[in-house]
Amino acid sequence: MKASKIAYKPIGLALGALSGLIAGAAFKQAWKLIEGEGDAPDATDEDRAWKEILLAAAIQGAIFAVVKASVERSGAVTVRRVTGTWPG
């Protein structure tokens, strides 16, 4: 395993946590725009319809994937600029 990849591990973990926080906040705002409610449904919410639960899950998944990829890619580009090597 390359030294740059090993050195990037703690940075990658921190970026992963940061991306989760950002994505969670973005999803809450998106859900408020879509449904006008503060809380998105959970899969076990008995009083929510399948359509609403699956819509929330799909939107949440898309937001998390885009934010995670954006944050991780930005981190890798920054490491390359600083060290001259790609961390992956």
MODELLER restraints for C-alpha pairs under 7 A, 6 or more apart:
rsr = mdl.restraints
at = mdl.atoms
rsr.add(forms.Gaussian(group=physical.xy_distance, feature=features.Distance(at['CA:4:A'], at['CA:87:A']), mean=5.24, stdev=0.5))
rsr.add(forms.Gaussian(group=physical.xy_distance, feature=features.Distance(at['CA:5:A'], at['CA:87:A']), mean=4.76, stdev=0.5))
rsr.add(forms.Gaussian(group=physical.xy_distance, feature=features.Distance(at['CA:5:A'], at['CA:88:A']), mean=5.79, stdev=0.5))
rsr.add(forms.Gaussian(group=physical.xy_distance, feature=features.Distance(at['CA:8:A'], at['CA:87:A']), mean=6.08, stdev=0.5))
rsr.add(forms.Gaussian(group=physical.xy_distance, feature=features.Distance(at['CA:12:A'], at['CA:72:A']), mean=6.99, stdev=0.5))
rsr.add(forms.Gaussian(group=physical.xy_distance, feature=features.Distance(at['CA:15:A'], at['CA:71:A']), mean=6.57, stdev=0.5))
rsr.add(forms.Gaussian(group=physical.xy_distance, feature=features.Distance(at['CA:15:A'], at['CA:72:A']), mean=6.50, stdev=0.5))
rsr.add(forms.Gaussian(group=physical.xy_distance, feature=features.Distance(at['CA:16:A'], at['CA:68:A']), mean=6.78, stdev=0.5))
rsr.add(forms.Gaussian(group=physical.xy_distance, feature=features.Distance(at['CA:19:A'], at['CA:67:A']), mean=6.03, stdev=0.5))
rsr.add(forms.Gaussian(group=physical.xy_distance, feature=features.Distance(at['CA:19:A'], at['CA:68:A']), mean=5.30, stdev=0.5))
rsr.add(forms.Gaussian(group=physical.xy_distance, feature=features.Distance(at['CA:19:A'], at['CA:71:A']), mean=6.20, stdev=0.5))
rsr.add(forms.Gaussian(group=physical.xy_distance, feature=features.Distance(at['CA:23:A'], at['CA:63:A']), mean=6.14, stdev=0.5))
rsr.add(forms.Gaussian(group=physical.xy_distance, feature=features.Distance(at['CA:23:A'], at['CA:64:A']), mean=5.17, stdev=0.5))
rsr.add(forms.Gaussian(group=physical.xy_distance, feature=features.Distance(at['CA:23:A'], at['CA:67:A']), mean=5.92, stdev=0.5))
rsr.add(forms.Gaussian(group=physical.xy_distance, feature=features.Distance(at['CA:27:A'], at['CA:60:A']), mean=5.90, stdev=0.5))
rsr.add(forms.Gaussian(group=physical.xy_distance, feature=features.Distance(at['CA:27:A'], at['CA:63:A']), mean=6.60, stdev=0.5))
rsr.add(forms.Gaussian(group=physical.xy_distance, feature=features.Distance(at['CA:31:A'], at['CA:40:A']), mean=6.48, stdev=0.5))
rsr.add(forms.Gaussian(group=physical.xy_distance, feature=features.Distance(at['CA:32:A'], at['CA:38:A']), mean=5.72, stdev=0.5))
rsr.add(forms.Gaussian(group=physical.xy_distance, feature=features.Distance(at['CA:40:A'], at['CA:56:A']), mean=6.49, stdev=0.5))
rsr.add(forms.Gaussian(group=physical.xy_distance, feature=features.Distance(at['CA:41:A'], at['CA:48:A']), mean=6.82, stdev=0.5))
rsr.add(forms.Gaussian(group=physical.xy_distance, feature=features.Distance(at['CA:41:A'], at['CA:53:A']), mean=5.65, stdev=0.5))
rsr.add(forms.Gaussian(group=physical.xy_distance, feature=features.Distance(at['CA:41:A'], at['CA:56:A']), mean=6.91, stdev=0.5))
rsr.add(forms.Gaussian(group=physical.xy_distance, feature=features.Distance(at['CA:42:A'], at['CA:53:A']), mean=6.59, stdev=0.5))
rsr.add(forms.Gaussian(group=physical.xy_distance, feature=features.Distance(at['CA:43:A'], at['CA:53:A']), mean=6.05, stdev=0.5))
rsr.add(forms.Gaussian(group=physical.xy_distance, feature=features.Distance(at['CA:76:A'], at['CA:86:A']), mean=6.55, stdev=0.5))
rsr.add(forms.Gaussian(group=physical.xy_distance, feature=features.Distance(at['CA:76:A'], at['CA:87:A']), mean=6.11, stdev=0.5))
rsr.add(forms.Gaussian(group=physical.xy_distance, feature=features.Distance(at['CA:79:A'], at['CA:86:A']), mean=6.87, stdev=0.5))
rsr.add(forms.Gaussian(group=physical.xy_distance, feature=features.Distance(at['CA:79:A'], at['CA:87:A']), mean=6.85, stdev=0.5))
rsr.add(forms.Gaussian(group=physical.xy_distance, feature=features.Distance(at['CA:80:A'], at['CA:86:A']), mean=5.01, stdev=0.5))
